[in-house]
Amino acid sequence: MKGRSHHFRSGVSLTLLLALAATVLARMPVVGNLGPLALALLLGIAWRLSNHVSMAQRPGIGFSARRLLRWGIILLGVRLNFDLLMHAGVRVVLIDLTVVTCGLIGISWLGRCLGLDSRLAMLIAVDTSICGASAVAAAVPATQAREEDAGLAIPLGSLLGTIAMLGFTAWQHFHPLSPQTYGVLAGSTLHEIAQVMAAVQPVDGAVEIGTIAKLTRVVLLVPAVFTLGWLTARRSAGREETRRISPPWFVLGFLLVAGINTLFFRSFPAQQAVLVAVGNHVISVATFLMTMSMAAMGLEMDLKRLRANAFRASATAVLGWLGLASMVALEIAYLSP
C-alpha cells in the first residue's frame, strides 16, 4: 500500500516539477508568448521522449491530467464579472455568437474533410473559436478526446494566436483602425486572453471593448461544452468499446464561481482593488493547476499519432482561423453604426 502511495506521489510530483519549469519559461521573452499551458504540455512530451515514465507513476499522472484540470477550470470562473458583460452591447454579442457557432461547426467540418479524427478537429475548433488552451482543457473530457489530440490543438493555437497578435499590432501601427473596431476584431478572433490584452494595450480606447469581446466568448464556453458533451454521449450510445462519459459538471462550477465573483463586485464596490488582487491570486492558482494537467497530458501522449496528424491539424488551424477572422471583419463592417 505504501509503495502504491509513493508511486502516486511520484507521478503527481513529476507533473508539479514540469509545471514549475513551464511557469519559469513563460516569464522569459519570445518563448513565453506560448504561455505556461502550452509550454507544460511540450515539456511533458519532451520528458516522455527522453525518459522512461513507469506504469506505477501513471495513476498520479492521470490524477493531475483529469482531477486537477477540473479544479483549475472551476477556479478560472473568477475571471468573469457578468456585470461587465452586460455592457457588451448587441453588436459584440452577435459577433461572438457567430464566431463560436460558425467556428465550432465550420472548423470541425474542415478538419474532418482534411482527414482528421472528429475529436481532434473539434478541439481545434474549440481552441480557435472560444478561448484557446483553457477551452480545449474544458472540452477534452466532454468530447472524450485523447491526450495527443490536446497535444496538437493547444500548441498550435498558442503559436497561431501569438503570430496573429503580432500581425494585428503591426497592422494597427501602419494602417490604424478605429479603437472600437480594432478592439472588437482582436477580442473576437485571438485565441488567449493574454494575446488579446497584448494586442489592445498599446491602443487607447481599445482595451475595454477588446476585453469585453473576449470575455463574451469565454462565457459561451459553458453552453458549448455542455452541447459537445451531450452530442458525444449521443454518438457514443450503443458503442461497447467507448468509455463512460461523465457530464461536464465542472463547467457549472466555473459558472458558479463567476456568479460569486460578480456578487462580490456588486456588494463591495469600494473594495474593487482588493477583489481584483484576490481574483488575480485565484487565477494564478487555477492556471498552475491547469499547467500541471497539461504536463500530465504530455506525459500520457501517443507520440506516433501526434506525428501522423501534425500537418493536417496545422492546415485546419490556420485555414480555420483565417476564415473566422475574415468573417469577423465583414461582420464589423456590416454592423458598424
N, C-alpha and C positions, 0 to 999 in steps of 0.2 A: 504493500500500500504506500509506504514511504517512497519507494522507487518511482511509482507512478506519479505521486505528487511532485517529486523532484523533477521528473521529465516534463511535467505540465508547466512548472515554473520556468524551466529552461526554455521551453517554446515561447512563452509569453515574454521572457527576458530578452530573447533574440529579437522579437518584434519591437520591444522597447528600445533596444540598442540602435536598431536601424532607423527608428523614428527620430531618435535624438540626433543621429547623423544627418538625416534629411532636414531637420529643423535648422541645424547649423548651416548646411549648404544653402538653404532657402534665403539666408541673410546675406549671401555673397552676390556680387554683381554677375550679370549675364545668366549663369546657371540658376540663380534664384528666381528668374522670371518664370520658370516651370512650376514653382510652388511646391510646398512640402509634400502634398499628397502624391503628385506625380514622381517626385524625387524618391520618396519612400518606396513606391512601387518598383521603380527602376533599380533601387538598391537591393530590394528583395530578389528581383530577377538575377542581378549580378551575384548575389550570395549563393543562390541556388546553382548557378553555373560553375562557381569556383569552390564551393564547399558542399559537404555532404549534410543533408537535412535528414536526421534519423526519423524512423517511424514513431519512436517514443515521443518525439517533440511535437508531433502533429496535432494532438489534442489541444495543446497550449496555443499553437499557431492558429488552429481553427477557432478557438475562443476569441483571439484577437481579430480574426477576419470577419466574424459574424456578430458576436455579442457586443464587443467594443464599438463596432460600426454603428449598431442601432442606438447605443447610448450617445455616441457622438452626434448623430443626426438629430436626436431628440433635443440635446442641449443647443444645437445650432439654431433652434427656433428663437433664441434670444436676439438673433439678428433682425427680427421683424418687429415693426411697430405698425399696426394696422391703421392707426390714425394718419400716418404719413402716406399710406397708400390711398386713403380717401381723397387725397388731393391730386391723385394721378390724372384725373380727367378721362373722359370717354375716349379721346383720341389715343392716349397711351395704352389704355386697356384694350382697345380694339386691335392695335398694332401687336401687342404682346400675345393676345389670344390667337391671332393668325400665325404668329411666329411659332408658338408652341404646337398648335394643331397641325399646321401645314408641315412643320419640321418633323414632328413625330411620324406623320403619315408618309410624307414625301421622301425623307432621307432613309427611313427604314425600307421603303419600296425600292429606292435607288440601290441600297446595299444588297438587297436580295437579287436585283437584276444583275449586279456585278458578281454574284455567286457567293455572297456571304451568308452564313447561318443567320436565321431571322433574329436570334437573340443578340448576336454581335451587332447586327445592323440597327436594332432598336437601341442598344446602348450608345452607339454613335449618334443616333438621332436625339436621344435624351441629353447627351453631353452638349450638343450643338444648340438645341432648342431652349434649354432651361437654364442650368447654372453649372455647367462643367463637371468637375470631379465629384462635387457633393451630390449632384443629381444622379450621376452614374452609381455612386455608392448606395444611394437610396433605392435605385432601380434594380440592382443586382439580385437581391433576394426576391423581389416582386416578380421578376421575369424569369427566375430560375437560370440565370446566366452563369457561365463558368468564370473562374478567376482570370483565365487568359483572355476572355472577352473584355473584362475591365482593364486588363493589362495592355490591350491595344487602344481602347477608347480613351482612357484617361491621358496618357502621354500625348496622343495625337491631338486631343482637344487643347491641352495646355500649350503645346508648341504652336498650333494653328492660331489660338487666341492671342498668344504673345506676338506673333508676326502681324496679325490683324491690328492689334493695339498700336504697334509701331507704325503700321501703314496709315491708320486713322490720324495719328498725331502728326505725321509728315504731311498728309493731305490737308489737314486743318491749317498747317503753317503756310503752305504755298497757295492753297485755294480755299480760304476760310468760308465755312458755312455759318449761319446764324447760331448763337449759343444754344437756343432751344432745339433747333434741328440737329445739331451735332450731338447734343446730349441724348436725345431720343435714339438717334442712329447707333451710338456707342452702347447705350444701355439695353437696347433691344437685340443686339447682334453679338456682342463679345461674350465669351464663354464664362469667365470668372468675375466675381465682384471686384477682386483686386485689379484685374485688367481694365474694367470699366473706370474705376477710380483713377488709375494711372493715365487713362486717356482723357478724362474730363477735367482733372485738377488744374491743368495749365490754362483752361478756357473759362474766363469769367462768365458766370450765368449758366454754365452747362452742368455744374456739379449736382444741384438738387434734382433737376429733371432726369439726368442720367442715372442717378441713384434710384429714383422712384421707378423708372422704366425697368431697371434691373431687378429690383425687389418685387415688382409685379410678376415677373417671370418666376421668381423663387416661390411666391405664393402658389402659383399654378402647378408647382411640383406635387402638391398634396393630391389634387384630383387626378393628375397624370399618373402617379404611382399606383393609386387605388384602381384606376381603369386598367393599367397594364397588368396588375396582379389578377384582376378579375378575368381579363382576356386570356392570360396564361393558364389560369386554372381551368377555364372552359375548354381551351385547346387540348389540355393535358388529360381531360376526363376520359377514363377508359384505357389510358396507357399504363400498363402494369409496371413498365420499367421506369416510369417517371417518379422522382422522389416527391414526397408530400410537400405542398406549398402552403406556408403559413401566411395568413392575411397580413399586410404591412401595417400592423397596429402602431409601430413605432412612428409612422408618419402622423398619426393622431397625437402622439406625444410631442412631436415637433410643433404641431398646431396649438396644443395646449400651452406650451412654453411661450409661444408667440403671443397668445392671448394674455397670459400673466404679465409678460413684458409690457404689453400695451396698457394694461390696467395700472401698473406701477407708474408709467409715464403720465397717465391721466390723473392719478391720485396725488402724485407728488411733483407738480410742475416746477417747484422751486429747487428740486434736487436733481435736475436733469443731468448735471455734470457728474454727480456721484453715480447715477443709474447707468450712464454711458460707460463710466470707468469699470463698474461691476460687470456690465454686459461684455465689455472687451475681454475681461478675465475669463468669463464663461466661454466666450468664443474661442479663446486660446486653448482651454481645456478640451472643448469639442473638437477643434482642429487636430490636437495632438492624439486624441483617441482615434480619430479617423486616419491619421497618419500611421499609427500602429497597425490599423486594419489594412491599409494599403500595402505596408511592408509584408504583412502576413499573406496577402493575396499574391504578391510577387513570389514568395517562397513556395506557394502551392501550385504554381502555373505549369501547364503542359507546354514546354518550350517549342516542341515540334509544330503544334497547332498555331502557336504565336507566329512563327516564321512563315507558315503556309498562307496566312491571311493578311500579312503586313501590307502588301501593295494594294490589294482591293479595299482594305479598310482605309488606307490613306486616300485613295481616289474618292471613296464615299464621303469622307470627312471634308475634303477640300471642295468637291463639287457641291455637296450639300450646303456648306456654309456660304459659298458664293451665291447659290440660289436664294437662300434666306436673306442675305444682305441686299441682293438686288430687289427682292420683294419688299423689304422694309423701306428702301429708298423710294420705290414707287408709291408705297402707301403714304409715306411722309409728304411727298409732293401732292398726292391726291387729297389728303386730309388736312393740308395746311389751311389755316383760316384766311 
